[in-house]
Amino acid sequence: MIWAKEETFSRDEIKRIQVEKLREVVKRVYENVPFYRKKLLQAGIKPENIQSIEDVRLLPLTTKDDLRDNYPYGLFAVPMDEIVRVHASSGTTGKPTVVGYTAQDIESWTELVARIVTCAGVTKSDVVQIAFGYGMFTGAFGLHYGVERVGATVVPASSGNTEKQLLFMRDFGTTVLVSTPSYALYLAEVAQKMGIMKDLKVRLGLFGGEGCSEEVRKELEKQWGMVATDNYGLSELIGPGVSGECHLKDGLHINEDHFLVEVLDPKTLEPVKEGENGELVVTTLTKEGLPLLRYRTRDIASVTYEKCACGRTTARMSKVSGRTDDMLIIRGVNVFPSQVESVLLDTEGVTPHYQLVVTRRGALDNLEVKIEVTEEFSKSADRKRWKSLKEDIERKLSVILSLKAHVTLAAPSTLERFQGKARRVVDLREAI
C-alpha cells in the first residue's frame, strides 16, 4: 500500500519540486536566520543564484556544532510565538541540539511518518506498541502521531519496565513493535525467560534510533518470527520520517519532496557516484521552524535512484553502515562497531550483546571485544570449546579489521543491556 501520491512521482517531477522548494528554503533562511545570511554572503551566494538541483553545492554546510553554538533558538526561522513544540538531543557530549516545530511542521511530520509506517506494512488493523522513551527524544512522539494518522491502535508504553512491556504485548495483542534494535533483542531474551514468547503476536518491527545491520535484522526475525524493517531520521532534520523500508527491504525510501539528500566523500566533501558509500548530507525543503542547509549527518550510506519493485519512485538509501564520528582509529586502522557486529552475528555460540573496549599501553592502542556466549554454549561447552570459539572469533576479526583484537567471552546476561540507544564502545584512551 502507498500512502501519498508523491511517493510515485516521476524523477522529472521530483526534481522540479525539489528545485522549487530549495529556492524557497534558501530565501527563507537568508531573510530570517542571521547565521545563514552571514554564511551565504561570505560564500557570495544570494537566493536568486539557486536555479537547479546542482546549485545546492554552492550552499554552505551545516554541522551539529553550528546548532550547539546557536543554542537554544539561534537557528529558528520563525518567532517563538509560532513554535508549538521543541525537542532536543540528550546533550551528553555538550550542549543539546534544540529543534523547533511550527504547527505546519507537526502536520508534515505526522504525514511523513504515516508514509514510512504504511511503507513498512502497518495498517489500521494493527496494535502498535511504542517502546521508545517519551520526552525530548523525537522517536516516540514522531511514530506515535504517524501511526495514529494511519488509524492503527497505539500502545504508548515508552521505554523500560521490560516485563510489563511484554505483558502489555501479550494482553493487548500487540502486532507491531517500535523500538531500537538492541532493545528488541533484549525484549526477546526476557520473553524467552518468562516463557511467553509463544503467546506474543508481533508480526512487524519498526526499528530506528541506532544502526541495524543485516546480521541484526536476521537475528531479530529469528528471535521474534517477525518482519524487521528499518527507518531513518534525525531530530535535527525532523525526527523519524526521513526514510523507511518497504516490505521488499531493498533500501529505505527517502521522502524526497521534503528532503534533498547528497552523498559526499567525508574527507573531500565531493559527491560520490550513485550506489557508493559516503556521508549523508541533507537539506530540509519544507521545515518552517528549523530549516537546515546541507546538514552533515555523519551517517555513512549509499543512495540509488532506481525505481523499486514496490511501485515507489523515490530514491532509496542503504542501511547506515556506520558514522564518521563513531569510527575508531586503532593503530592507524579505521574500525566501525558494525564490522565487529557482522562477525559476531555470523558465529554460532554467541549472542548479539557485545562491547568494544579501547585502551592504550604506552604508545600502542589495544582493542578488547567482550562478547556474551549463549546459555546453551555456556552449559554444554568444555574449556577446549571456549578456547576454540575465542580463537575463531579473533581470527575472523583479524581478517575483517586488519588488526588483532583480544576477545573476552562473557557469561550469559553479564553485559549491560540498553532500553534506548546501545552504547557499544568504551574508549579509555583519554582516561590514561
Summary of the structure (lengths in Angstrom):
residues: 432
radius of gyration: 22.4
end to end distance: 54.9
largest distance: 72.5
contacts: 1439
relative contact order: 0.11
helix: 36%
strand: 24%
